[in-house]
Amino acid sequence: MAKFENAPLPIFIHSLYRSGSTYLFNVFRRSHSGYFCYQEPEHEFLIHLNSTPDRLLEIDKDTSARLRHPDLDKPYFWEFHQVHRHLAGLFKKSFSFDDYFCRPDESLSMDQHAYFGALIKHAQGQAVLQFCRSAGRAAALRNSFEGLHLHLWREPRNQWWSFKVNNSFDPATQMIYNAKHLPPVLIDVRAQCGITTFHAETTEEEFTHFRSKPLNTKANYLSFYALWLYAFIETEKCADIDISIDRLSNDLEYRDLITTSLASFGATGLDFSDASAPITTFPPREQVFYENIEAIVEGIFLQHGYSHQSLRKIADTRQSLNKIFVHTIHTSNEAASRARTAALDTHDRFAEAAAHAAMEMANATSTRAELLTLSTELAAIKETFNARNALIEALENDKRDLTEHLRFAQSELSSARLRNEQQHTDHERLALRLEHSQIDLNKTSEMLADTQRMVRELQTEVQRLKQHNIRLTEQLNGECTRFTSLLDIQQKEIDQIRCDKRLLNEQLSELILRVPLVTQPALPSGTAIQTSDD
């Protein structure tokens, strides 16, 4: 366990995306109590620590506005930039997703231990590390560095909808399911959701891959809720304080309780008066969708040995949030519900279109591979044909040589007859020689005839293959043209769906920001809240 001489113990904030972590980070950062706050120490953008640290200052207020984060008076990664000389070379690409879960012995890798240790050691004040990807390594961080550990969480259905603020959080969820040491319960979830396995040299390539393979709505929420449930269970085991951003935003008594609890651990000077997490209440017909999927996830967890008691405790904790959910019957609520339903339908159409486009692309790739194979076979046939031609030419040369030998033998025989008709023995010898030469010539003629026949057959086969290749090439060209047209049509449909999705998301955002998502003002302790069914 690492110790840092004369340094206060670090504070760790464990949360998931879109759960109020940037707000809590900013509460510590703006305090005058000497905190030195690191925002998302495992963020992939921190790879720039190693060679281009000034780029860390690019993430600023504009990014905050796009993500609907609280206003920050300094860039997100300002603290990292302040100490970047001590961090150069320590950050690894694997920290962001591959190392999301700790090893089976609940220990950090040497690289992670060195990196997080350097953050704590060189903090210019009491180190506060705000995580969005620590659920699988919270215990390892506690074992390595002690400190104060906070579990910040949000009601899952609202949190899932908050993911839709941009197109990064859903792919990031799939990338978490590609991490090393993925727990068995989440391996089953990955299989049920059809999440593919993919790794690349850069995180940007992995984001691009999973953006092109969106999950349908059911698998999307199932994979999210399983990760939410796992994070809640595992983080609670090592957390000193549990913080609900929903209650912190809407319950004054709870806000005072959290402030007091933090102070008891020495975390003072924190002001939560501006806590504001939007809350949406869902009508019964929408709740059925979530309840069915949550039941499936909880069933998987039970199969893997998680207790009914632990799941019941979480359900009761979620149920306790109902007292701060103000139910209001209003036309805009119904409109918002319809907008959410339309957004999910659009998402499903987009996911289906993306899957179809991927299938068409795979078919086109297969066709190109088949054409390449046929071209290779044709080249081999041409090579064989050329070898046959070379053999024929060699046999023709042999025939000419044998013919020349025959003529020479005949000439010798005639000369011998003219010179000495009396030399019968020589005549017989020459006749025998001529006979042998004639036999060789006949054999050669037969070989030549066989070879010519083989050549004719080969030429016929080559001609047939050429005609077959021409027909196949024309057919493949037609198929490629058809596939290209289909891909163009699919791309136009995808573009239209993306456009529709953006419009619906904008409408949804506007509706949520208007009436249904308006955060109710904090009420004094003991004040009753009137509720009504939606």
Secondary structure, DSSP 8 states (H G I E B T S, - for coil): ----TT----EEEE--TTSSHHHHHHHHHH-SS-EEEEE-TT-GGGGGGGT-GGGGGG--HHHHHHTT----SS-TTHHHHHTGGGTTTT--GGGTTTTSS--TTS---HHHHHHHHHHHHT-SSEEEEEESS-TTTHHHHHHHH--EEEEEE--HHHHHHHGGGSSSHHHHHHHHTTSTT--HHHHHHHHHHT------SSHHHHHHHHHTS---HHHHHHHHHHHHHHHHHHHHHH-SEEEEHHHHHHBHHHHHHHHHHHHHTT--S---TT---------HHHHHHHHHHHHHHHHHHHHTT--HHHHHHHHHHHHGGGGG------HHHHHHHHHHHHHHHHHHHHHHHHHHHHHHHHHHHHHHHHHHHHHHHHHHHHHHHHHHHHHHHHHHHHHHHHHHHHHHHHHHHHHHHHH-TT-HHHHHHHHHHHHHHHHHHHHHHHHHHHHHHHHHHHHHHHHHHHHHHHHHHHHHHHHHHHHHHHHHHHHHHHHHHHHHHHHHHHHHHHHHHHTTT-----B-TT--------
